[in-house]
Amino acid sequence: MKFIILTCVSLLFVSCSSLETQESKGTFALKNILNIIPDKSDEESVLLALGPADVVMPIPNSDSTAWIFKDKRTGHQRLSLVFNSEKKVHSVLWLVRQGEPEINIANSKNYFPHATFEEKDAPWENPHAAPNERLYTDHEKGISITVRKSRQEVESISWHSLNSQSTHRQPAVKFEL
Amino acid sequence: MKIFIHLVLLITPLFATSANCPLGEYSVKSHNRRAYVRADGTFVNATVVSSHCRKQRESDNYWHDKFEISRPSDWPHKQEILKSWTVEEKERVLDAICELPDSIWKNSKYKLYRMKKSKDGKNPATSANGILVLYDTAFTQKNVLSRVIAHEFAHEVYGNLKSSDAQDYHFATNWFEVNTNGKRLRLARKDGFVADDGRVSPEEDFANNLEFFLFDDKSLKSKTLNAYKWIADHFGDNLNLRKCNK
């Protein structure tokens, strides 16, 4: 009898936790995504929580893989995860949608009450145009929020492992205008 | 007598101020104009332009006082040397902007700066927040000035897109974004770029595509039909070059 009760309770627990974490078709919520912890969460736990990614692609010049999740309504990218060669999450990037409270920088910062953000413009990478981005970064905690300067809107919220990956951005082959 | 004629020729342009021109016109001092190419591909010969009054177009009204003569205080490229605008260059810029659809410049916050040479060699222009710098190469025959300026306006247009529109452009043109080591990394589509530097970022890709939409739509359609369609849908029928000949 004890075994049956224990089994039922276990099944109920698994079912509930699955319901709590499994995101319904593309309608992700940031509060749930924040449970994805770099270096701890792995492919299996992400698959359980979010289901399969819409796009899986290798990160150029690295052993990492990107999982892209789209908003099912619009098809726009909503979330990306980078997994290291050990299939652990290296980084999480959440794209904010128009009309969400997180589009306001103060609201986005509130998700990280213990963070200390350094604020600065994104560095020039394109040789002939300045980036339209203001970065709010807590280097110690590996958190960054990107604001679209011209509109004062948060574009993305991301957090990453403090163990660096060997990925780096590739410049264009040549400059053209 | 000769001295007198020279003196008159020298002084005359100085008196050709807007006060001498009818309402709605402004004065243009005499100047040497180099040969150049209009937006529609028409070659314009070099000539000496005598001082005259010129009708002030809508774009002139907007841009006439945007020519800056001092260096932008926060310009990061210290090695780039500031130059003064010549009458010829100002006229060329005003003509070039007039040829562009007003939807890409009407909300512009750019001020116009003139510098000698880009730190990136032949680069004809650089833009940053509220700053558009044109270099010597922008005024050579090799570059169509209106095209150069259109590209820089396109950067600003991209910056002013609503987040949802920017994300929609990324969706249409197959851009993804990830975070690696705290930096945003844009993952570009494998091919379909009208210019190779479009791989750098969705913004550069957008600027190239908008430029090609205006100046070489055949190439854009053949290389990135999705970008062509997106721009056409987003801007409607108002995105056409204009004739702005004198």
Interface residues (C-beta under 8 A of the other chain):
Chain A: V55 M57 I59 P60 S62 S64 A66 I68 T74 G75 H76 Q77 S80 L81 V82 H90 S91 V92 L93 L95 V96 R97 Q98 I103 W124 E125 N126 P127 H128 A129 A130 P131 N132 T137 H139 G142 S144 T146 R148 K149 S150 R151 E153 E155 S156 S158 W159 H160 S164 Q165 T167 H168 R169 Q170 P171 A172 V173 K174 F175 E176 L177
Chain B: P76 S118 K119 D120 G121 N123 P124 A125 T126 S127 A128 N129 I131 V148 H151 E152 H155 E156 Y158 G159 N160 K162 S163 S164 A166 Q167 D168 H170 F171 F176 E177 V178 N179 T180 N181 G182 K183 R184 L185 L187 A195 D196 D197 G198 R199 V200 S201 E203 E204 A207 N208
